[in-house]
Amino acid sequence: MSSHAVSSGRRRAGRWDNPRVESRQACRAAGIGAVTVSEHTGRPRLHRALPALSARLVISLGAPIEVRYGGSSRHLQSVVAGLMRPGVATPTLVLRPGQPTVRVDLSAAAAQRLTGVPLGEVDAGGVGAEALLPWVSRLSEELADHPAGRREPIMRARLLERLERATEADPSRHALEALRIIAVSGGQVSVEELARQVHLSPRRLRVVMHGSLGVGPKFASRVARLAAAVRRAADGADSWTRIAAESAYHDQSHLVRDFHDLMRTTPNAWLAEEGRKLQGRRGPSPGSSGHDQ
C-alpha cells in the first residue's frame, strides 16, 4: 500500500474516530459558535450578558427565563437575542436553581439565515424564539429528554440541519463582512479602512450597517473593543492597565467608561459577579470602583 493511501486512510479514520471534532468544524463554518449547557445551583443570581457582535439563542428546559433589558423585564421560554444598541446596556438573565438552559452563540449571518429576519430588527433584549423559530419547542422537548452530556451535540446537529435547509438571507453582504472584520480586529480598524476593505464609501457603509444590523461601524467597534478586554480579563491578564492598553483604549479610565456605558458596571464589580480574578491579585477589594488594578 502506498504511503499516500495510508495517509488518506488515517485521515478518514480520524474523521470517523472524532465525529464531535468534525461536527464542531462544520458548526464553525456555518456560524454556530459556543454551545453552553448549564444548570444553576444555589441562590438565584443575575448573569450579565457579555458584549458581543454575535446573536444568541437561549432555551430554558425548565421555568421561563427572566430577561431584564432596557428597564423592563420579560419571562420567555426561549429567546433569540441580536446585537447591542447604543444607549442600552447588555441584558441580564436571572439564573435560578433547577432551571437547565442551553445557549448557543450565532454569527450575524447564521442568525439571519435561521430566522429570515435582518438583525436590525432584533436587538440584544431579544424576542421569544417561538415567534421566529417555530421548531424551537420541539427542539426544547428533545433536549429535555436527554441527559446534560448529550444536549450540546444534539443542539449542534439540529442547528446545522436547519441552516442547511434555510433560504439564503443576505440583505447586505457588505454589512456582514464589515461586522466580521470589526470582530476579528477587536475593534481596531478605522471606518475609512473598513469601508475600503468592503468596497464602499464610509458614508455608504454607515447607511448599510444601520439598515441591516441596527448599528454603525463606530459603535460595533466599541463593542468589539470591550469584548476583547473582557476576554483578556477572563483569560487571566494581570492588570486592568495592561488590558486597556492591549485592547486599544486610550487609558484605563476609557475602559472603565465603556464598562459603565455598555454593561452598567465596573471592571472589578464584573469580576466579583463572575467569581473571577486577575493574575497577581486576590480579587477586587471591597468598595472598589474599578479604576484600580
Kinemage of the C-alpha trace (Angstrom):
@kinemage 1
@onewidth
@group {chain A} dominant
@subgroup {mainchain}
@vectorlist {calphas} color= white
{ca met a 1} P 0.000 0.000 0.000
{ca ser a 2} L 1.354 3.415 -0.910
{ca ser a 3} L 2.190 5.995 1.744
{ca his a 4} L -0.448 8.279 0.198
{ca ala a 5} L -3.122 5.595 0.653
{ca val a 6} L -2.064 5.018 4.245
{ca ser a 7} L -2.155 8.757 4.927
{ca ser a 8} L -5.596 9.103 3.342
{ca gly a 9} L -6.838 6.132 5.325
{ca arg a 10} L -5.605 7.675 8.544
{ca arg a 11} L -7.344 10.944 7.727
{ca arg a 12} L -10.583 9.093 7.000
{ca ala a 13} L -10.231 7.050 10.160
{ca gly a 14} L -9.520 10.207 12.126
{ca arg a 15} L -12.736 11.766 10.936
{ca trp a 16} L -14.770 8.698 11.862
{ca asp a 17} L -12.983 8.359 15.188
{ca asn a 18} L -13.700 12.007 16.072
{ca pro a 19} L -17.255 12.818 14.943
{ca arg a 20} L -17.531 15.546 17.575
{ca val a 21} L -14.422 17.301 16.192
{ca glu a 22} L -15.868 17.132 12.687
{ca ser a 23} L -19.198 18.476 13.944
{ca arg a 24} L -17.514 21.421 15.654
{ca gln a 25} L -15.629 22.273 12.473
{ca ala a 26} L -18.843 22.176 10.454
{ca cys a 27} L -20.542 24.365 13.070
{ca arg a 28} L -17.780 26.965 12.966
{ca ala a 29} L -18.012 27.104 9.180
{ca ala a 30} L -21.797 27.576 9.422
{ca gly a 31} L -21.557 30.351 12.025
{ca ile a 32} L -22.508 28.278 15.081
{ca gly a 33} L -20.270 29.289 17.968
{ca ala a 34} L -20.012 28.177 21.570
{ca val a 35} L -22.799 25.960 22.896
{ca thr a 36} L -23.199 26.155 26.677
{ca val a 37} L -25.230 23.633 28.659
{ca ser a 38} L -25.682 24.658 32.275
{ca glu a 39} L -27.879 24.441 35.344
{ca his a 40} L -27.501 26.974 38.127
{ca thr a 41} L -27.235 25.770 41.707
{ca gly a 42} L -27.587 27.814 44.853
{ca arg a 43} L -29.453 31.057 45.325
{ca pro a 44} L -30.876 32.954 42.318
{ca arg a 45} L -28.442 35.492 40.893
{ca leu a 46} L -28.098 37.841 37.952
{ca his a 47} L -25.939 36.912 34.985
{ca arg a 48} L -24.855 39.877 32.877
{ca ala a 49} L -24.529 39.101 29.169
{ca leu a 50} L -21.114 39.989 27.775
{ca pro a 51} L -20.704 42.481 24.934
{ca ala a 52} L -20.508 40.652 21.611
{ca leu a 53} L -21.006 41.108 17.882
{ca ser a 54} L -22.967 37.873 17.660
{ca ala a 55} L -26.532 36.759 18.190
{ca arg a 56} L -27.700 34.222 20.777
{ca leu a 57} L -30.324 31.547 21.120
{ca val a 58} L -31.132 30.605 24.721
{ca ile a 59} L -33.544 27.790 25.585
{ca ser a 60} L -34.760 27.006 29.076
{ca leu a 61} L -35.666 23.383 29.740
{ca gly a 62} L -37.417 24.367 32.953
{ca ala a 63} L -39.186 27.527 34.044
{ca pro a 64} L -39.224 30.554 31.688
{ca ile a 65} L -36.122 32.752 31.608
{ca glu a 66} L -36.375 36.208 33.169
{ca val a 67} L -34.680 38.678 30.805
{ca arg a 68} L -34.017 42.221 32.013
{ca tyr a 69} L -33.198 44.735 29.309
{ca gly a 70} L -33.703 48.434 28.757
{ca gly a 71} L -35.536 48.965 32.048
{ca ser a 72} L -38.093 46.209 31.504
{ca ser a 73} L -38.355 42.559 32.456
{ca arg a 74} L -39.890 39.681 30.496
{ca his a 75} L -40.287 35.937 31.031
{ca leu a 76} L -39.570 33.817 27.952
{ca gln a 77} L -39.222 30.070 27.495
{ca ser a 78} L -36.650 30.668 24.790
{ca val a 79} L -35.166 33.817 23.334
{ca val a 80} L -33.337 34.924 20.195
{ca ala a 81} L -31.131 37.916 21.010
{ca gly a 82} L -29.497 40.157 18.429
{ca leu a 83} L -26.873 42.883 18.573
{ca met a 84} L -26.460 45.563 21.233
{ca arg a 85} L -27.835 49.040 20.592
{ca pro a 86} L -26.290 52.386 21.559
{ca gly a 87} L -27.534 53.722 24.883
{ca val a 88} L -28.774 50.357 26.201
{ca ala a 89} L -26.615 48.094 28.362
{ca thr a 90} L -26.248 44.371 27.829
{ca pro a 91} L -29.204 42.314 29.090
{ca thr a 92} L -29.141 40.349 32.322
{ca leu a 93} L -30.672 36.954 32.962
{ca val a 94} L -31.890 35.770 36.343
{ca leu a 95} L -30.306 32.370 36.987
{ca arg a 96} L -32.492 30.170 39.172
{ca pro a 97} L -31.868 26.694 40.621
{ca gly a 98} L -33.432 23.792 38.780
{ca gln a 99} L -33.590 25.744 35.511
{ca pro a 100} L -31.352 23.965 32.966
{ca thr a 101} L -30.536 26.054 29.918
{ca val a 102} L -28.851 25.573 26.566
{ca arg a 103} L -27.296 28.636 24.947
{ca val a 104} L -25.635 28.994 21.574
{ca asp a 105} L -23.780 31.918 20.030
{ca leu a 106} L -24.589 32.565 16.372
{ca ser a 107} L -22.851 34.726 13.811
{ca ala a 108} L -24.940 37.532 12.360
{ca ala a 109} L -25.148 35.673 9.055
{ca ala a 110} L -26.255 32.411 10.715
{ca ala a 111} L -28.890 34.203 12.798
{ca gln a 112} L -30.309 35.892 9.690
{ca arg a 113} L -30.489 32.586 7.829
{ca leu a 114} L -32.187 30.788 10.721
{ca thr a 115} L -34.754 33.479 11.446
{ca gly a 116} L -35.138 35.012 7.984
{ca val a 117} L -35.050 38.406 9.724
{ca pro a 118} L -32.274 41.034 9.453
{ca leu a 119} L -30.532 41.594 12.774
{ca gly a 120} L -31.543 45.236 12.548
{ca glu a 121} L -34.984 44.036 13.654
{ca val a 122} L -33.775 42.037 16.679
{ca asp a 123} L -31.872 43.776 19.471
{ca ala a 124} L -29.915 42.314 22.393
{ca gly a 125} L -33.053 42.150 24.545
{ca gly a 126} L -34.316 39.531 22.129
{ca val a 127} L -37.696 38.205 21.119
{ca gly a 128} L -39.471 34.993 22.036
{ca ala a 129} L -37.794 32.354 19.872
{ca glu a 130} L -41.096 30.670 19.013
{ca ala a 131} L -42.096 33.774 17.037
{ca leu a 132} L -39.143 33.381 14.669
{ca leu a 133} L -38.254 29.696 15.020
{ca pro a 134} L -41.477 27.651 15.193
{ca trp a 135} L -39.465 24.426 15.573
{ca val a 136} L -37.751 25.514 18.785
{ca ser a 137} L -40.454 23.997 21.032
{ca arg a 138} L -39.831 20.546 19.564
{ca leu a 139} L -36.097 21.053 19.967
{ca ser a 140} L -36.606 22.028 23.602
{ca glu a 141} L -38.575 18.832 24.242
{ca glu a 142} L -35.895 16.740 22.557
{ca leu a 143} L -33.130 18.352 24.627
{ca ala a 144} L -35.081 17.839 27.858
{ca asp a 145} L -35.451 14.114 27.074
{ca his a 146} L -31.660 13.626 27.044
{ca pro a 147} L -29.052 13.853 29.805
{ca ala a 148} L -26.986 17.022 30.023
{ca gly a 149} L -23.969 15.414 28.349
{ca arg a 150} L -25.940 14.747 25.154
{ca arg a 151} L -27.514 18.169 24.804
{ca glu a 152} L -24.589 20.012 23.207
{ca pro a 153} L -24.142 17.618 20.241
{ca ile a 154} L -27.914 17.473 19.716
{ca met a 155} L -28.119 21.275 19.662
{ca arg a 156} L -25.278 21.494 17.149
{ca ala a 157} L -26.739 18.800 14.919
{ca arg a 158} L -30.223 20.325 14.818
{ca leu a 159} L -28.940 23.827 14.089
{ca leu a 160} L -26.748 22.511 11.280
{ca glu a 161} L -29.757 20.732 9.787
{ca arg a 162} L -31.825 23.919 9.944
{ca leu a 163} L -29.070 26.040 8.412
{ca glu a 164} L -28.609 23.570 5.561
{ca arg a 165} L -32.320 23.863 4.725
{ca ala a 166} L -32.596 27.607 5.325
{ca thr a 167} L -33.107 30.020 2.470
{ca glu a 168} L -30.218 32.391 1.931
{ca ala a 169} L -30.970 35.671 3.699
{ca asp a 170} L -28.244 38.102 2.729
{ca pro a 171} L -29.713 41.603 2.545
{ca ser a 172} L -26.245 43.076 2.798
{ca arg a 173} L -23.120 41.009 2.442
{ca his a 174} L -21.177 44.266 2.875
{ca ala a 175} L -22.632 44.811 6.357
{ca leu a 176} L -21.956 41.226 7.427
{ca glu a 177} L -18.400 41.322 6.107
{ca ala a 178} L -17.765 44.649 7.839
{ca leu a 179} L -19.028 43.177 11.112
{ca arg a 180} L -16.726 40.172 10.676
{ca ile a 181} L -13.694 42.413 10.082
{ca ile a 182} L -14.513 44.534 13.133
{ca ala a 183} L -14.808 41.428 15.317
{ca val a 184} L -11.560 39.898 14.051
{ca ser a 185} L -9.678 43.172 14.587
{ca gly a 186} L -11.037 43.614 18.102
{ca gly a 187} L -12.490 46.960 17.038
{ca gln a 188} L -9.095 48.302 15.989
{ca val a 189} L -9.854 49.133 12.356
{ca ser a 190} L -10.807 52.664 11.285
{ca val a 191} L -14.072 53.383 9.493
{ca glu a 192} L -12.114 54.525 6.447
{ca glu a 193} L -10.064 51.314 6.290
{ca leu a 194} L -13.155 49.213 6.940
{ca ala a 195} L -15.001 50.929 4.084
{ca arg a 196} L -12.048 50.367 1.771
{ca gln a 197} L -11.968 46.647 2.577
{ca val a 198} L -15.666 46.156 1.812
{ca his a 199} L -15.537 48.431 -1.266
{ca leu a 200} L -17.942 51.099 -0.042
{ca ser a 201} L -17.607 54.744 0.859
{ca pro a 202} L -17.567 55.464 4.612
{ca arg a 203} L -20.958 57.165 4.349
{ca arg a 204} L -22.489 54.277 2.413
{ca leu a 205} L -21.033 51.779 4.878
{ca arg a 206} L -22.732 53.569 7.788
{ca val a 207} L -26.078 53.543 5.966
{ca val a 208} L -25.775 49.871 5.029
{ca met a 209} L -24.792 48.731 8.512
{ca his a 210} L -27.501 50.740 10.259
{ca gly a 211} L -30.129 49.457 7.845
{ca ser a 212} L -29.129 45.807 8.035
{ca leu a 213} L -27.687 45.402 11.535
{ca gly a 214} L -29.128 48.313 13.513
{ca val a 215} L -25.649 49.574 14.463
{ca gly a 216} L -22.955 51.616 12.748
{ca pro a 217} L -19.240 50.818 12.430
{ca lys a 218} L -18.121 53.048 15.311
{ca phe a 219} L -20.494 51.511 17.829
{ca ala a 220} L -19.716 47.995 16.582
{ca ser a 221} L -16.006 48.727 17.073
{ca arg a 222} L -16.698 49.940 20.591
{ca val a 223} L -18.476 46.677 21.411
{ca ala a 224} L -15.634 44.661 19.871
{ca arg a 225} L -13.017 46.511 21.952
{ca leu a 226} L -14.856 45.859 25.200
{ca ala a 227} L -15.425 42.231 24.221
{ca ala a 228} L -11.669 41.868 23.643
{ca ala a 229} L -10.935 43.449 27.029
{ca val a 230} L -13.364 41.102 28.786
{ca arg a 231} L -11.757 38.086 27.093
{ca arg a 232} L -8.313 39.194 28.282
{ca ala a 233} L -9.609 39.561 31.829
{ca ala a 234} L -11.282 36.147 31.681
{ca asp a 235} L -8.033 34.625 30.402
{ca gly a 236} L -6.227 35.911 33.487
{ca ala a 237} L -4.444 39.120 32.463
{ca asp a 238} L -2.505 40.677 35.339
{ca ser a 239} L -3.931 44.221 35.426
{ca trp a 240} L -6.658 46.432 34.004
{ca thr a 241} L -3.958 48.851 32.871
{ca arg a 242} L -2.440 46.202 30.617
{ca ile a 243} L -5.858 45.041 29.419
{ca ala a 244} L -6.768 48.617 28.455
{ca ala a 245} L -3.503 49.106 26.538
{ca glu a 246} L -3.761 45.783 24.685
{ca ser a 247} L -7.407 46.422 23.781
{ca ala a 248} L -6.685 49.806 22.141
{ca tyr a 249} L -8.147 52.013 24.875
{ca his a 250} L -6.622 55.447 25.432
{ca asp a 251} L -6.178 54.644 29.111
{ca gln a 252} L -7.773 52.719 31.952
{ca ser a 253} L -10.410 55.408 32.555
{ca his a 254} L -11.561 54.998 28.954
{ca leu a 255} L -12.059 51.264 29.594
{ca val a 256} L -13.979 51.971 32.799
{ca arg a 257} L -16.334 54.322 30.925
{ca asp a 258} L -17.137 51.641 28.357
{ca phe a 259} L -17.834 49.107 31.119
{ca his a 260} L -20.293 51.587 32.595
{ca asp a 261} L -21.935 52.597 29.322
{ca leu a 262} L -22.224 49.126 27.769
{ca met a 263} L -22.603 46.908 30.842
{ca arg a 264} L -23.723 49.286 33.640
{ca thr a 265} L -20.989 48.019 35.944
{ca thr a 266} L -17.286 48.466 36.686
{ca pro a 267} L -14.457 46.106 35.719
{ca asn a 268} L -13.890 44.861 39.257
{ca ala a 269} L -17.613 44.576 40.019
{ca trp a 270} L -17.943 42.360 36.941
{ca leu a 271} L -15.059 40.199 38.162
{ca ala a 272} L -16.811 39.815 41.511
{ca glu a 273} L -20.110 38.854 39.828
{ca glu a 274} L -18.455 36.118 37.817
{ca gly a 275} L -16.151 34.936 40.598
{ca arg a 276} L -13.064 35.660 38.513
{ca lys a 277} L -9.671 37.115 39.408
{ca leu a 278} L -6.865 38.852 37.566
{ca gln a 279} L -3.449 37.258 37.882
{ca gly a 280} L -1.458 38.715 40.735
{ca arg a 281} L -4.465 39.876 42.764
{ca arg a 282} L -6.698 38.032 45.192
{ca gly a 283} L -9.839 39.613 43.836
{ca pro a 284} L -11.429 43.058 43.837
{ca ser a 285} L -11.083 44.967 47.051
{ca pro a 286} L -14.263 45.917 48.941
{ca gly a 287} L -15.845 49.068 47.575
{ca ser a 288} L -13.561 49.075 44.535
{ca ser a 289} L -14.651 51.468 41.807
{ca gly a 290} L -12.957 49.593 39.009
{ca his a 291} L -10.250 52.194 38.471
{ca asp a 292} L -7.719 50.275 40.493
{ca gln a 293} L -5.714 47.419 39.087
